[in-house]
């Protein structure tokens, strides 16, 4: 669980996270974000950028996937675990220079068969200590592959079962799977968690 309040705020305002100072010469400083703007945004939403990577092989399907309720023609095919990691980026151009700065959480997911280049997904997990359930789809884009053996895809999930201070959220993942060296696998995501507004 993330215990550093400074780190939590740095990730929440979209800095590609290291608040710990290891990359202070190559990453954007949290001081570059206006405190007033950060406070206003934190009052209504939290925005994160993170990497997801495999933390298990494909696993047999169990009763954990019963709540998935995928369409009948997209049966659950496998389970898998993922870990979430913060990243650091070069402030001059946004290029990712470290994709494994600090672990932020993870999820246990259920994934359907791949049909017509699409799969359904269901998962439960935690992100920066926040529990969630997520559902959505992933679409494979073979026409975008730079070379054979590289499989680009995008995923879009909606969040539910968040703590009482939140009303919902969504995440989009930009991914590629491959055994070829040199590619960042599996996904880079943007996570938006929407908070309850104060009474007006």
C-alpha positions in Angstrom: 0.0 0.0 0.0 1.2 3.5 -0.8 1.8 5.3 2.4 3.6 8.5 1.2 1.2 11.4 1.0 3.6 13.2 -1.2 3.9 10.3 -3.6 0.1 9.9 -3.8 -0.4 13.5 -4.7 2.4 13.4 -7.3 0.8 10.5 -9.1 -2.7 11.9 -8.7 -1.8 15.1 -10.6 -0.5 13.2 -13.5 3.3 13.4 -13.0 4.8 10.2 -14.4 5.9 9.4 -11.0 8.8 9.4 -9.2 8.2 11.6 -6.2 11.1 9.9 -4.5 13.8 11.9 -6.3 15.8 9.1 -8.0 15.1 10.7 -11.4 15.1 14.4 -10.3 17.3 15.3 -13.2 15.2 13.8 -15.9 11.6 14.0 -14.7 9.0 16.7 -14.3 9.0 18.2 -10.9 5.8 18.2 -8.8 6.5 21.9 -8.1 5.7 22.6 -11.8 2.0 21.9 -11.1 0.1 24.8 -9.6 -1.1 23.9 -6.0 -4.4 25.6 -6.7 -5.0 23.7 -9.9 -4.0 20.4 -8.2 -6.4 21.0 -5.3 -9.3 21.9 -7.7 -8.7 18.7 -9.7 -8.3 16.5 -6.7 -11.6 17.8 -5.4 -13.5 16.2 -8.4 -11.2 13.6 -9.9 -7.9 11.8 -9.6 -6.0 11.3 -12.8 -3.2 8.7 -13.0 -0.7 7.3 -15.6 0.6 3.8 -14.9 2.0 0.6 -16.5 0.4 -2.8 -16.2 2.4 -5.9 -16.7 1.8 -9.7 -16.2 2.4 -11.0 -12.7 1.3 -14.6 -13.5 0.9 -16.8 -16.5 -2.6 -17.6 -17.9 -4.5 -19.6 -15.2 -7.4 -22.0 -15.3 -10.9 -20.6 -15.0 -12.4 -20.8 -11.5 -15.6 -19.6 -9.8 -13.9 -16.2 -9.3 -15.1 -15.5 -12.8 -18.8 -16.2 -12.1 -19.7 -12.5 -11.8 -18.1 -11.7 -15.1 -21.3 -12.4 -17.0 -19.8 -12.1 -20.5 -22.1 -12.6 -23.6 -22.8 -16.2 -24.3 -20.6 -16.2 -27.4 -17.7 -14.9 -25.4 -17.1 -17.5 -22.7 -14.4 -17.0 -20.1 -11.2 -18.6 -21.4 -8.6 -17.8 -18.8 -7.7 -15.9 -15.6 -4.5 -13.8 -15.1 -2.9 -11.5 -12.6 -1.4 -8.1 -13.4 0.7 -5.6 -11.4 0.6 -1.8 -11.7 3.7 0.3 -11.7 4.4 4.0 -11.7 6.8 5.4 -14.3 9.1 8.4 -14.8 9.3 10.4 -18.0 11.8 12.9 -19.4 10.3 16.4 -18.8 11.6 17.8 -22.1 9.5 15.5 -24.3 7.6 13.0 -22.2 9.6 10.0 -23.2 9.3 7.2 -20.6 12.8 6.6 -19.1 11.8 4.2 -16.2 8.6 2.1 -16.5 9.1 0.3 -13.1 9.5 3.0 -10.4 7.2 1.8 -7.7 4.4 -0.8 -7.5 1.0 0.7 -7.2 -1.3 -2.3 -6.9 -2.7 -5.0 -9.2 -5.7 -7.0 -10.3 -7.0 -10.5 -10.8 -8.8 -10.7 -14.1 -11.0 -13.0 -16.2 -10.7 -12.8 -20.0 -13.0 -14.2 -22.7 -12.1 -16.0 -25.9 -10.8 -13.7 -28.7 -13.6 -13.4 -31.2 -13.4 -11.1 -34.2 -10.3 -9.4 -32.6 -12.1 -8.6 -29.4 -12.2 -10.0 -25.8 -14.3 -9.2 -22.7 -12.6 -8.6 -19.4 -13.6 -8.5 -15.7 -11.3 -7.9 -12.8 -11.0 -6.9 -9.2 -8.0 -5.3 -7.6 -6.5 -2.2 -5.9 -4.8 0.9 -7.3 -2.8 3.1 -4.9 -4.7 1.4 -2.1 -8.2 2.0 -3.7 -10.2 -1.2 -4.3 -12.2 -1.5 -7.5 -14.1 -3.7 -9.9 -13.6 -3.1 -13.6 -15.4 -4.4 -16.7 -14.9 -3.7 -20.4 -13.4 -4.9 -23.7 -10.0 -5.1 -25.4 -9.7 -4.8 -29.2 -6.7 -6.1 -31.1 -5.4 -4.0 -34.0 -3.2 -6.2 -36.2 -3.2 -3.6 -39.0 -1.1 -1.4 -36.6 1.6 -4.1 -36.0 5.1 -2.7 -36.8 6.3 -6.3 -37.5 5.0 -9.9 -37.4 4.9 -11.1 -33.8 3.9 -7.8 -32.3 0.2 -7.5 -31.3 -1.1 -4.0 -30.6 -4.4 -3.6 -28.7 -6.4 -1.1 -26.8 -8.7 -1.7 -23.8 -11.4 0.4 -22.2 -12.8 -0.4 -18.8 -15.4 1.1 -16.5 -14.8 1.1 -12.7 -17.4 0.2 -10.0 -17.4 -0.9 -6.4 -15.2 2.0 -5.4 -15.0 3.5 -1.9 -17.8 5.8 -0.8 -15.9 9.0 -1.8 -16.1 8.1 -5.5 -18.9 8.0 -8.0 -17.1 6.0 -10.8 -14.2 6.0 -13.1 -12.7 4.6 -16.3 -9.4 3.5 -17.6 -8.0 3.2 -21.2 -5.0 1.0 -21.9 -2.6 1.2 -24.8 -0.9 -2.2 -25.2 1.3 -4.5 -27.1 2.2 -8.2 -26.5 5.3 -9.7 -28.1 8.3 -11.9 -27.4 10.4 -9.6 -29.5 13.0 -7.5 -27.5 12.8 -3.7 -27.3 9.0 -3.3 -26.9 7.3 -2.1 -23.7 4.8 -4.7 -22.7 2.1 -5.0 -21.9 0.2 -1.7 -21.4 0.4 2.0 -20.5 -2.9 3.3 -19.1 -4.6 6.5 -18.0 -6.9 6.1 -15.0 -9.6 8.6 -14.1 -11.5 8.3 -10.8 -14.4 10.6 -10.2 -15.2 11.9 -6.8 -18.4 13.0 -5.1 -18.8 16.7 -5.3 -19.2 18.8 -2.2 -22.7 20.1 -1.5 -23.4 23.4 -3.3 
